[in-house]
Amino acid sequence: LNKPEWYLTQVLMWIGNHAKFLDDKIQPILDKAGSSVNAGLEFSRALVMLILEKLAADIPCLLYDDTLFCHLVDEVLLFERELYSVHGYLSSFPSCMHILSEESCFQRWLTVEKKFALQKMDTMLSSEAAWISQYKDITDVDEMKVPDCAETFMTLLLVITDRYKNLPTASRKLQFLGLQKELVDDFRIRLTQVMKEESRASLGFRYCAILNAVNYIATVLADWADNV
């Protein structure tokens, strides 16, 4: 259960290793017979069906172990990425995202995603470098003087989007968007708390860093507004 990458990687190797044989030897036979079947894609589809069976059997066994469940989700997402980008798998075919979208699994995924995101936010805001810009010494890069915590937070949101963007239904994507909105609001509250502590020194370093953080986040969210 703790090594889903073993069978996921094995399947990717089988697909890669058989591609030339299927294209050179099997596809011409299908073409000659007037079939529209793509040998390589059908081979991939059959192997992915085996993975779906395996996932359906494994997931109930690790649903409440955060570490194992997160590892499985991470490995499945890496597998899906390579399956589509390297092996040309079709979005209309069955995929692992259908398994991750099933109610009990999906709700668990949302829960652990939120848990780890909040932990990450705790870490970034308690860091000594939280209010310092990574690029403070490079003037032409650092026009907005973005503190490290704001940049890390927006990267966190971007990573979450990247993880859920291939979910098969809009309703599931919207639930993830709801999680992101919760995280933005949580971050806003945390900034407000720090700002209240700094309100006596409104021209101080940290107070200005908070204003820069808010400006940066608002700007990036406005840029993302065009992304459906």
Secondary structure by P-SEA (a helix, b strand, c coil): cccaaaaaaaaaaaaaaaaaaaacccaaaaaaacccccaaaaaaaaaaaaaaaaaaaccccccccaaaaaaaaaaaaaaaaaacccccccccccccccccccaaaaaaaaaaaaaaaaaaaaaaaacccccccccccccccccccccaaaaaaaaaaaaaaaaccccccaaaaaaaaaaaaaaaaaaaaaaaaaaaaaccccccaaaaaaaaaaaaaaaaaaaacccc
